Amino acid sequence: MRRIATANRPLFALTVFLFMFVATGCRATPERAQVPEAQVEEEPRPLYMRYVVMPENPRPGYPMTIGVRYGLGVEYASLMVGDRRLGRATFFQVSSEDGDTSFSATLLTVPTTINVDQAVIVLETSDGPAAEIPLKIAPREFTSETIQLNQAMANIQADISPERTAQAQHLWAVLGRVGTEAYFFDNFVRPVESTRRTSLFAARRIFVNVDGRRSTSIHAGIDYGVPTGTPVFATGGGRIVLARDRIVSGKSVIIEHLPGVFSIYYHLDSIVVVEGNMIEAGDVLGLSGATGFATGPHLHWEVRVFGENTDPDALVARPLLDRNAILSKLGY
């Protein structure tokens, strides 16, 4: 028995050595696998896009808010019916209220002339389409009205002077500008205290000239029938981008609220703001009147979203850009 034990002693020693090596290695493994906290990598950015459209079933004249997270270079949103592009909006950067999260957003309005119930929003990069979002458009009817022109209005309608042409070009240059600053996100307030309306948004108009000839147009805003001298308020905060007298719209003020989003105030009797100045919601812009192409004292209030006439009431009922709702729907 003693000889057998002596003969196997080297094998026994080797076995003990291997056991101790393996046991020690197992205990050391967690320490070797640890990574210093400073070297821990952040979660990689997803290679996909998140987007949301609100509301999902807009009516003609209503603005849609589009939010995109991880946009993969998305720059534009286009409203398409078949091969026809009915509108195009540019995305801009927006931060959450606490500043911790950012995303891309824009507004896109369904034209009041649309007569289909299905459309597509195409999200576009500089290289082409990145995503297509089916859109169902709810039906909407608009009122019609006939307006008898007086001689002064007939003269304005017939005016083809270089001055009027230059004023029109300047107006569309202002409304076509897409800035980078987001000044205002909340609900609009109404521009006058009165609720009396003499013409509704997107009314189908027939103008009867003094010689009996007729012409048609679509009313781009809302008319409030108020006496001359009624205070007119800014419906939201922003920058004054136009404050001057014009042949057609009379004394006029335009405020930029978001990139591509403007509120417009026409036919004022006087203006108390200056182009380039900043303004808050509720500040006085001037006093109402009947200047320009007007049948009588009133305020014409209009909203343009990337050039498209947009129902102002829609932006009184809901925020211009609801950051919390967008982030919630994006999963944040």
RODO-2510 file (C-alpha; in nm, 4 decimals, decimal comma):
residues 332
     n   res          X          Y          Z
     1     m     0,0000     0,0000     0,0000
     2     r     0,2836     0,2366     0,0844
     3     r     0,4582     0,1665    -0,2498
     4     i     0,1428     0,2388    -0,4517
     5     a     0,0922     0,5725    -0,2691
     6     t     0,4580     0,6686    -0,3309
     7     a     0,4404     0,5773    -0,6977
     8     n     0,1223     0,7967    -0,7542
     9     r     0,2487     1,1001    -0,5583
    10     p     0,3561     1,2982    -0,8754
    11     l     0,0127     1,2383    -1,0346
    12     f    -0,1588     1,3477    -0,7133
    13     a     0,0536     1,6661    -0,6981
    14     l    -0,0299     1,7479    -1,0618
    15     t    -0,3987     1,7006    -0,9896
    16     v    -0,3854     1,9353    -0,6899
    17     f    -0,1977     2,1981    -0,8969
    18     l    -0,4527     2,1891    -1,1804
    19     f    -0,7433     2,2162    -0,9360
    20     m    -0,5919     2,5208    -0,7682
    21     f    -0,5196     2,6846    -1,1084
    22     v    -0,8737     2,6383    -1,2343
    23     a    -1,0287     2,7540    -0,9048
    24     t    -0,8104     3,0657    -0,8941
    25     g    -0,8897     3,1454    -1,2613
    26     c    -1,2633     3,1232    -1,2011
    27     r    -1,2397     3,3699    -0,9147
    28     a    -1,0282     3,6129    -1,1197
    29     t    -1,2482     3,6154    -1,4317
    30     p    -1,5051     3,8769    -1,3114
    31     e    -1,2240     4,1172    -1,2187
    32     r    -1,0597     4,0854    -1,5609
    33     a    -1,3988     4,1376    -1,7390
    34     q    -1,4736     4,4689    -1,5676
    35     v    -1,4489     4,7838    -1,7841
    36     p    -1,3708     5,1225    -1,6300
    37     e    -1,6858     5,3352    -1,6110
    38     a    -1,5362     5,6029    -1,8358
    39     q    -1,4963     5,3493    -2,1176
    40     v    -1,8551     5,2207    -2,1174
    41     e    -2,0058     5,3035    -2,4580
    42     e    -2,3495     5,4641    -2,4944
    43     e    -2,6342     5,2769    -2,6553
    44     p    -2,5718     5,2886    -3,0311
    45     r    -2,8015     5,5150    -3,2313
    46     p    -3,0780     5,3096    -3,3974
    47     l    -3,0542     5,2645    -3,7721
    48     y    -3,4232     5,3320    -3,8187
    49     m    -3,6628     5,6256    -3,8164
    50     r    -3,9406     5,7093    -3,5723
    51     y    -4,2124     5,9486    -3,6857
    52     v    -4,5552     6,0714    -3,5821
    53     v    -4,8283     6,2696    -3,7602
    54     m    -5,0940     6,4631    -3,5635
    55     p    -5,3825     6,4611    -3,6305
    56     e    -5,3994     6,1382    -3,8245
    57     n    -5,7166     6,2326    -4,0168
    58     p    -5,6992     6,6065    -4,0900
    59     r    -5,9586     6,8073    -4,2793
    60     p    -5,8804     7,0488    -4,5638
    61     g    -5,7276     7,3653    -4,4250
    62     y    -5,5997     7,1901    -4,1129
    63     p    -5,2294     7,1835    -4,0261
    64     m    -5,0597     6,8560    -3,9390
    65     t    -4,7632     6,8423    -3,7028
    66     i    -4,4966     6,5919    -3,8082
    67     g    -4,2278     6,4832    -3,5626
    68     v    -3,9253     6,2703    -3,6502
    69     r    -3,6655     6,1092    -3,4258
    70     y    -3,3523     5,9477    -3,5720
    71     g    -3,4521     6,1055    -3,9017
    72     l    -3,1645     5,9601    -4,1063
    73     g    -3,1183     6,2930    -4,2831
    74     v    -3,4850     6,3759    -4,3449
    75     e    -3,5188     6,7384    -4,4609
    76     y    -3,8678     6,7748    -4,6109
    77     a    -4,2237     6,6469    -4,5830
    78     s    -4,4337     6,6501    -4,9003
    79     l    -4,8075     6,5928    -4,9336
    80     m    -4,8653     6,3797    -5,2419
    81     v    -5,1723     6,2643    -5,4307
    82     g    -5,0459     6,0276    -5,6958
    83     d    -4,7642     6,2107    -5,8715
    84     r    -4,8947     6,5545    -5,7679
    85     r    -4,7214     6,7389    -5,4879
    86     l    -4,9783     6,9517    -5,3033
    87     g    -4,7446     7,0989    -5,0443
    88     r    -4,3941     7,0796    -4,9050
    89     a    -4,2579     7,1702    -4,5617
    90     t    -3,9041     7,1950    -4,4253
    91     f    -3,8041     7,0227    -4,1002
    92     f    -3,6416     7,2215    -3,8214
    93     q    -3,4842     7,1221    -3,4900
    94     v    -3,6899     7,1393    -3,1709
    95     s    -3,5843     7,0782    -2,8100
    96     s    -3,8065     6,9355    -2,5383
    97     e    -3,9285     7,1735    -2,2700
    98     d    -3,6540     7,0580    -2,0317
    99     g    -3,3923     7,0708    -2,3073
   100     d    -3,2878     6,7069    -2,2612
   101     t    -3,4225     6,5708    -2,5907
   102     s    -3,4294     6,7080    -2,9433
   103     f    -3,6158     6,6018    -3,2541
   104     s    -3,7080     6,7316    -3,5993
   105     a    -4,0519     6,8774    -3,6623
   106     t    -4,2551     7,0656    -3,9178
   107     l    -4,6125     7,1636    -4,0029
   108     l    -4,7888     7,0710    -4,3258
   109     t    -5,1363     7,1949    -4,4199
   110     v    -5,3943     7,0090    -4,6286
   111     p    -5,4996     7,2517    -4,9057
   112     t    -5,8592     7,3745    -4,9000
   113     t    -5,8894     7,2838    -5,2683
   114     i    -5,8252     6,9131    -5,2169
   115     n    -6,1104     6,6834    -5,3199
   116     v    -5,9738     6,3375    -5,2396
   117     d    -5,9880     6,1292    -4,9222
   118     q    -5,6519     5,9544    -4,9550
   119     a    -5,3044     6,1051    -4,9769
   120     v    -4,9467     6,0222    -4,8797
   121     i    -4,6916     6,2166    -4,6759
   122     v    -4,3445     6,1508    -4,8151
   123     l    -4,0461     6,2152    -4,5873
   124     e    -3,7538     6,3165    -4,8066
   125     t    -3,3778     6,3354    -4,7713
   126     s    -3,1415     6,5052    -5,0129
   127     d    -3,1081     6,1656    -5,1831
   128     g    -3,4821     6,1080    -5,2267
   129     p    -3,7797     5,9553    -5,0403
   130     a    -3,7038     5,7930    -4,7034
   131     a    -4,0538     5,6962    -4,5875
   132     e    -4,4176     5,7129    -4,6994
   133     i    -4,7031     5,7706    -4,4547
   134     p    -5,0584     5,6976    -4,5779
   135     l    -5,3024     5,9752    -4,4869
   136     k    -5,6815     5,9726    -4,4754
   137     i    -5,8376     6,3158    -4,5269
   138     a    -6,1707     6,3830    -4,3599
   139     p    -6,4381     6,5645    -4,5651
   140     r    -6,5137     6,9327    -4,5184
   141     e    -6,7537     7,1804    -4,6760
   142     f    -6,7016     7,5555    -4,7070
   143     t    -6,9452     7,8439    -4,7307
   144     s    -6,9881     8,0655    -5,0364
   145     e    -7,0511     8,4383    -5,0566
   146     t    -7,1071     8,7100    -5,3148
   147     i    -6,9370     9,0486    -5,2680
   148     q    -7,0398     9,3602    -5,4558
   149     l    -6,7390     9,5784    -5,5303
   150     n    -6,7474     9,9546    -5,4972
   151     q    -6,5509    10,1765    -5,7357
   152     a    -6,2491    10,2003    -5,5054
   153     m    -6,2283     9,8214    -5,4769
   154     a    -6,2760     9,7828    -5,8508
   155     n    -5,9857    10,0210    -5,9088
   156     i    -5,7618     9,8150    -5,6773
   157     q    -5,8653     9,4935    -5,8499
   158     a    -5,7741     9,6425    -6,1873
   159     d    -5,4420     9,7877    -6,0669
   160     i    -5,1475     9,6445    -6,2620
   161     s    -4,8946     9,9084    -6,1581
   162     p    -4,5267     9,8236    -6,0970
   163     e    -4,5759     9,9266    -5,7347
   164     r    -4,8446     9,6645    -5,6788
   165     t    -4,6335     9,4031    -5,8552
   166     a    -4,3324     9,4862    -5,6372
   167     q    -4,5455     9,4671    -5,3221
   168     a    -4,6771     9,1247    -5,4226
   169     q    -4,3258     8,9974    -5,4910
   170     h    -4,2049     9,1251    -5,1551
   171     l    -4,4999     8,9621    -4,9744
   172     w    -4,4319     8,6194    -5,1229
   173     a    -4,0608     8,6559    -5,0549
   174     v    -4,1436     8,7149    -4,6866
   175     l    -4,3885     8,4232    -4,6688
   176     g    -4,1510     8,1988    -4,8628
   177     r    -3,8644     8,2507    -4,6230
   178     v    -3,7867     7,9534    -4,3969
   179     g    -3,5967     8,0642    -4,0894
   180     t    -3,4228     7,8543    -3,8273
   181     e    -3,5685     7,9996    -3,5058
   182     a    -3,8723     7,8562    -3,3255
   183     y    -4,0289     8,1417    -3,1293
   184     f    -4,3688     8,0120    -3,0221
   185     f    -4,5204     7,6667    -2,9556
   186     d    -4,8490     7,7276    -2,7708
   187     n    -5,2114     7,7884    -2,8699
   188     f    -5,2909     8,1085    -3,0577
   189     v    -5,5044     8,3701    -2,8858
   190     r    -5,7676     8,5554    -3,0888
   191     p    -5,6582     8,8853    -3,2458
   192     v    -5,9575     9,0901    -3,1257
   193     e    -6,1955     9,0662    -2,8315
   194     s    -6,5034     9,0588    -3,0564
   195     t    -6,6362     8,7255    -3,1836
   196     r    -6,8414     8,8770    -3,4678
   197     r    -6,7290     8,7330    -3,7997
   198     t    -6,8262     8,8762    -4,1354
   199     s    -6,6458     8,6200    -4,3517
   200     l    -6,5255     8,2689    -4,2759
   201     f    -6,2075     8,0807    -4,3568
   202     a    -6,1882     7,9358    -4,7092
   203     a    -6,5225     8,0849    -4,8141
   204     r    -6,5764     8,0537    -5,1889
   205     r    -6,6124     8,4135    -5,3032
   206     i    -6,7748     8,5665    -5,6091
   207     f    -6,6841     8,9314    -5,6696
   208     v    -6,9304     9,1356    -5,8740
   209     n    -6,7620     9,4351    -6,0351
   210     v    -6,9330     9,7696    -6,0905
   211     d    -6,9638     9,6829    -6,4603
   212     g    -7,1256     9,3462    -6,3788
   213     r    -6,8258     9,1264    -6,4542
   214     r    -6,7564     8,8487    -6,2053
   215     s    -6,4416     8,6915    -6,0625
   216     t    -6,3810     8,4257    -5,8004
   217     s    -6,1368     8,3604    -5,5188
   218     i    -6,0995     8,1624    -5,1961
   219     h    -6,0871     8,3607    -4,8719
   220     a    -5,7526     8,2891    -4,7073
   221     g    -5,8475     8,3873    -4,3515
   222     i    -6,1193     8,5046    -4,1130
   223     d    -6,2753     8,8525    -4,1136
   224     y    -6,3826     9,0067    -3,7832
   225     g    -6,6381     9,2849    -3,8177
   226     v    -6,5042     9,5417    -3,5717
   227     p    -6,5197     9,9243    -3,5737
   228     t    -6,2244    10,1321    -3,6863
   229     g    -5,9875    10,1860    -3,3951
   230     t    -6,0354     9,8446    -3,2327
   231     p    -5,7085     9,7140    -3,0759
   232     v    -5,5572     9,4232    -3,2693
   233     f    -5,3430     9,1767    -3,0730
   234     a    -5,0601     8,9424    -3,1718
   235     t    -5,2021     8,5908    -3,1652
   236     g    -4,8643     8,4445    -3,0689
   237     g    -4,5067     8,5389    -2,9940
   238     g    -4,2522     8,5875    -3,2680
   239     r    -4,0707     8,8306    -3,4906
   240     i    -4,2327     9,1096    -3,6953
   241     v    -4,1322     9,0399    -4,0558
   242     l    -4,3639     9,2913    -4,2251
   243     a    -4,5228     9,6135    -4,0993
   244     r    -4,6114     9,8505    -4,3826
   245     d    -4,8858     9,9947    -4,6017
   246     r    -4,9816     9,7970    -4,9132
   247     i    -5,2192     9,8680    -5,2029
   248     v    -5,4316     9,5532    -5,1666
   249     s    -5,4173     9,4688    -4,7953
   250     g    -5,3788     9,8237    -4,6625
   251     k    -5,1787     9,8676    -4,3460
   252     s    -5,0479     9,5167    -4,2787
   253     v    -4,8517     9,3240    -4,0164
   254     i    -4,7000     8,9741    -4,0424
   255     i    -4,5442     8,7761    -3,7552
   256     e    -4,3124     8,4756    -3,7967
   257     h    -4,3771     8,2184    -3,5195
   258     l    -4,1947     7,9074    -3,6419
   259     p    -3,9870     7,8426    -3,9536
   260     g    -4,2382     7,8751    -4,2382
   261     v    -4,5322     7,9627    -4,0063
   262     f    -4,6787     8,3164    -4,0109
   263     s    -4,9838     8,5024    -3,8816
   264     i    -5,1149     8,7951    -4,0901
   265     y    -5,3231     9,1033    -4,0038
   266     y    -5,4680     9,3191    -4,2840
   267     h    -5,6657     9,6441    -4,3351
   268     l    -5,5399     9,8145    -4,0178
   269     d    -5,5987    10,1849    -3,9620
   270     s    -5,2653    10,2251    -3,7832
   271     i    -4,9549    10,0180    -3,6961
   272     v    -4,7550    10,0494    -3,3731
   273     v    -4,4890     9,7790    -3,4304
   274     v    -4,1662     9,7851    -3,6304
   275     e    -4,0227     9,5258    -3,8673
   276     g    -3,7542     9,3159    -3,7031
   277     n    -3,8831     9,3588    -3,3466
   278     m    -3,9837     9,0680    -3,1238
   279     i    -4,3360     9,0504    -2,9836
   280     e    -4,5319     8,8449    -2,7301
   281     a    -4,8799     8,6944    -2,7585
   282     g    -5,1388     8,9566    -2,6690
   283     d    -4,9229     9,2597    -2,7529
   284     v    -5,0991     9,5327    -2,9501
   285     l    -5,0025     9,5490    -3,3185
   286     g    -5,2190     9,8449    -3,4138
   287     l    -5,5816     9,9494    -3,4595
   288     s    -5,8316     9,7999    -3,7015
   289     g    -5,9589     9,9901    -4,0023
   290     a    -6,0744     9,9639    -4,3623
   291     t    -5,7591    10,0330    -4,5623
   292     g    -5,6894     9,8591    -4,8930
   293     f    -5,9343     9,6210    -5,0622
   294     a    -6,2134     9,6383    -4,8029
   295     t    -6,5892     9,6911    -4,8089
   296     g    -6,5844     9,8378    -4,4560
   297     p    -6,4074     9,8330    -4,1193
   298     h    -6,2852     9,4880    -4,0223
   299     l    -5,9776     9,2817    -3,9377
   300     h    -5,8610     9,0147    -4,1784
   301     w    -5,6695     8,7480    -3,9812
   302     e    -5,4781     8,4862    -4,1763
   303     v    -5,2282     8,2069    -4,1081
   304     r    -4,9828     8,0717    -4,3641
   305     v    -4,7911     7,7464    -4,3185
   306     f    -4,5179     7,7127    -4,5815
   307     g    -4,7296     7,9283    -4,8095
   308     e    -5,0558     7,7353    -4,7649
   309     n    -5,3549     7,9219    -4,6190
   310     t    -5,4384     7,7497    -4,2908
   311     d    -5,7464     7,7591    -4,0668
   312     p    -5,6582     7,9908    -3,7753
   313     d    -5,9233     7,8277    -3,5539
   314     a    -5,7302     7,5001    -3,5676
   315     l    -5,4349     7,6703    -3,3988
   316     v    -5,6515     7,8293    -3,1323
   317     a    -5,7947     7,4882    -3,0436
   318     r    -5,4552     7,3164    -3,0157
   319     p    -5,0909     7,4164    -2,9701
   320     l    -4,8925     7,5254    -3,2688
   321     l    -4,6423     7,2499    -3,1874
   322     d    -4,7130     7,0217    -2,8900
   323     r    -4,3650     6,9027    -2,7943
   324     n    -4,4782     6,6785    -2,5080
   325     a    -4,7386     6,5014    -2,7213
   326     i    -4,4898     6,4460    -3,0031
   327     l    -4,2237     6,3034    -2,7728
   328     s    -4,4803     6,0812    -2,6019
   329     k    -4,5906     5,9349    -2,9345
   330     l    -4,2283     5,8902    -3,0356
   331     g    -4,1785     5,6791    -2,7236
   332     y    -3,9956     5,9313    -2,5013
***
